[in-house]
Every structure is written in C-alpha cells, then in structure tokens.
Amino acid sequence: MLTIASIVEGHGEVPALPILLRRVAQAVAPSTPIHVPRPIRVKRKLVVKPGELERYVDFAARRAGPGGTILILLDADKDCPADLAIDLLQRAKAARSDCRIRAVLAKTEYEAWFIAATTSIADHYGVEAKPPPDPESIRDAKGWIGRHVLHATYHPTLHQPKLTDAFDLHAARTAPSFDKLWRDVTSLLHDSREA
C-alpha cells in the first residue's frame, strides 16, 4: 500500500485532496491501494519561510512512514508555479532525501482546475457553463465558480470536496498545473509498484 502524506495551505484542500488523490489513483493505477492521511495544513507564508517547510516535511515523512511519499500542494497565487515548485522541492528533498517528494503549485488557485473542467461541474449542478480560454489566468477562481456554476457564494470547505468528487479529471488536464499534478501522482504510483 502506498501512503501519500501531504502538505496543503487551504482549509478546503484538507478534505478535497484525499478525494482527488484517490480518484487519480483509481484512474491510472486501480490495482495500487493507497492510504491518504489527513493533509497537514500550513499557512502559505509559513511554508515558504526558510526552516518551516523543512519542519513540516519531516512531520509529513513521519506520517508517511517507510516507503511513503510526500506531496506538497499550494496555490501559486501571483508567483510562477514552476519556479516556486522547484525551490520548494529542492528544500524538501534536502530535508528528507530518503523520501519521494513532489511539489505542485496550482496556478493561480486549486479552483482553476474546476474552471478547466467547467462543463462537467456545471452539468453536475444542472447549469450550462463553458470554460474560458485560459482557466488558469483567472485571479479569483473561487468567485468565478460561484458566479458561473453555483450561482451562490463559493465556500471552500463546503464546495471544494464536492467539486473535487465531480469534476472531469481528463478535462482538467488542459490546465498545465493540474496536468503536472496528474503526472507527479502517476509517477509516485508507478514507482511504488516497482519498489
């Protein structure tokens, strides 16, 4: 069994990320059982601070156990997702070189992945909506989902797990940061089968 311990920043990701990881695992490696402990939530300003990420990575490594893996998932906000992910990954691996670690930054927010798969979640809510040309360029993805799909205020702890369970994973792969998450989780799953 593969254990994937995770570090997240948002309240909504705590219940949503385990759902997402199980869905990706079911899609790419259905015969590989996974265990996803409750994600470790850390404020972004702490996780990017020198010394703090390393402390949380060590905690995640203990939670993952021998042979486990760690996934760091944050919103890029205004930062370049690729640059910040590389920096965080280097620091995390320096702290725990004995672990398989991946770092993914959603550009600009996790909810941009829902926007990339708008048609599937709109169908789920019985409305018609289509994704914009560049879902990851929307600065207020939460607000966009609320206005275009829910027709109500978006609440991460309420809506993020439900939408994570409903959105079309393959449609979301048109968002480069989601495609990176997909590829990283796939590689962790395949590495665990070969170990």
C-alpha positions in Angstrom: 0.0 0.0 0.0 1.3 3.4 -0.9 0.9 6.2 1.7 0.8 9.7 0.4 1.2 12.3 3.1 0.5 15.8 2.0 1.1 19.4 2.9 -1.6 22.0 1.8 -2.4 25.6 2.6 -6.1 25.9 2.3 -8.9 24.7 4.6 -10.8 23.3 1.5 -7.8 21.2 0.4 -7.8 19.2 3.7 -11.0 17.3 2.8 -10.6 17.7 -1.0 -7.0 16.5 -1.7 -7.6 12.9 -0.4 -10.6 12.6 -2.7 -8.5 13.9 -5.6 -5.6 11.6 -5.0 -7.9 8.5 -4.7 -9.6 9.5 -8.0 -6.3 9.9 -9.8 -5.1 6.6 -8.4 -8.2 4.8 -9.5 -7.8 6.2 -13.0 -4.2 5.4 -13.5 -3.4 2.5 -11.2 -6.6 0.9 -9.9 -4.7 -2.1 -8.6 -2.4 0.0 -6.4 -4.0 0.6 -3.0 -3.3 4.0 -1.4 -3.7 5.5 2.0 -4.0 9.3 2.3 -3.7 10.5 5.8 -5.4 13.8 6.7 -3.3 16.6 4.9 -1.2 18.8 7.1 -2.5 22.4 6.7 0.1 25.1 6.9 -0.3 28.8 6.1 1.5 29.7 2.9 3.5 32.4 4.5 5.0 29.8 6.9 5.6 27.0 4.3 7.7 29.3 2.1 9.7 30.6 5.1 13.2 29.0 5.4 13.2 26.3 8.1 9.4 26.0 8.3 8.9 23.9 5.2 11.6 21.6 6.3 9.9 21.1 9.7 6.6 20.2 8.0 8.2 17.9 5.5 9.8 16.0 8.4 6.4 15.7 10.1 4.8 14.5 6.8 7.7 12.0 6.4 6.9 10.5 9.8 3.2 10.4 8.8 4.0 8.7 5.5 6.2 6.0 7.2 8.9 3.9 5.4 8.4 3.8 1.7 5.7 6.5 1.8 5.7 9.7 -0.2 5.0 13.4 0.3 3.0 15.7 -1.9 3.2 19.5 -1.3 0.2 21.3 -2.9 -0.1 25.1 -2.7 -1.8 27.8 -4.7 0.7 29.8 -6.8 -1.2 33.0 -6.4 0.9 35.6 -8.1 4.1 33.5 -8.1 5.4 31.5 -11.1 4.3 27.9 -10.2 7.3 26.3 -11.9 9.9 28.4 -10.1 8.3 28.2 -6.7 7.7 24.4 -7.0 11.4 23.8 -7.9 12.5 25.9 -4.9 10.2 24.1 -2.5 11.0 20.7 -3.9 14.8 21.3 -3.6 14.3 22.4 0.0 12.0 19.5 0.8 14.4 16.9 -0.7 17.3 18.4 1.2 15.4 18.0 4.4 14.3 14.4 3.7 16.4 12.9 1.0 15.0 9.4 2.0 11.5 10.3 0.8 9.9 10.5 -2.6 8.6 14.1 -2.7 6.6 16.1 -5.3 5.7 19.7 -5.2 2.8 21.1 -7.2 1.5 24.7 -7.3 -1.9 25.3 -8.8 -1.9 28.3 -11.0 -3.3 30.5 -9.5 -5.7 28.5 -7.3 -6.9 24.9 -7.0 -10.3 26.1 -8.2 -8.8 26.9 -11.6 -8.8 23.2 -12.2 -12.6 23.2 -11.7 -12.8 26.0 -14.2 -10.8 23.9 -16.8 -13.5 21.2 -16.3 -16.4 23.7 -16.1 -18.7 21.7 -18.3 -18.6 18.6 -16.1 -19.3 20.5 -12.8 -21.9 22.7 -14.5 -23.7 19.5 -15.6 -23.5 18.2 -12.0 -25.2 21.4 -10.8 -27.7 21.4 -13.6 -26.5 24.7 -15.2 -24.8 25.5 -18.5 -21.4 26.9 -18.4 -18.3 26.6 -20.6 -14.6 27.1 -19.5 -12.9 30.3 -20.6 -9.9 30.0 -23.0 -7.3 30.2 -20.2 -8.8 29.0 -16.9 -5.5 29.4 -15.0 -5.3 33.1 -15.8 -8.4 33.9 -13.7 -7.3 35.6 -10.5 -10.4 34.9 -8.4 -11.2 31.3 -9.4 -13.4 30.8 -6.3 -15.5 33.8 -7.3 -15.8 32.7 -10.9 -17.1 29.3 -9.8 -19.6 30.9 -7.5 -20.9 33.2 -10.3 -20.9 30.9 -13.2 -21.6 27.5 -11.8 -23.0 27.6 -8.3 -24.9 31.0 -8.6 -24.1 31.4 -4.9 -21.1 32.2 -2.8 -18.4 29.6 -3.0 -17.2 28.2 0.3 -14.0 26.1 0.1 -14.7 23.7 3.0 -18.2 23.0 1.6 -17.8 23.1 -2.1 -14.2 22.1 -2.8 -14.6 18.4 -1.7 -17.9 18.1 -3.6 -16.5 19.6 -6.8 -13.3 17.5 -6.5 -15.5 14.4 -6.5 -17.5 15.6 -9.5 -15.1 17.3 -12.0 -13.8 15.6 -15.1 -10.2 14.8 -14.5 -9.3 14.5 -18.1 -10.8 17.9 -19.0 -8.9 19.4 -16.1 -5.6 18.2 -17.6 -5.9 21.1 -20.1 -4.8 23.2 -17.1 -1.0 22.8 -17.1 -0.7 22.8 -13.3 -3.3 20.1 -13.0 -1.5 18.1 -15.7 1.6 18.4 -13.6 -0.2 17.0 -10.5 -1.6 14.2 -12.7 1.9 13.3 -13.9 3.5 13.6 -10.5 0.9 11.4 -8.8 1.1 8.9 -11.7 4.9 8.7 -11.2 4.5 8.1 -7.5 2.0 5.3 -8.1 4.2 3.6 -10.7 7.4 4.0 -8.6 5.6 2.3 -5.7 4.7 -0.7 -7.9 8.3 -1.1 -8.9 9.7 -0.8 -5.4 
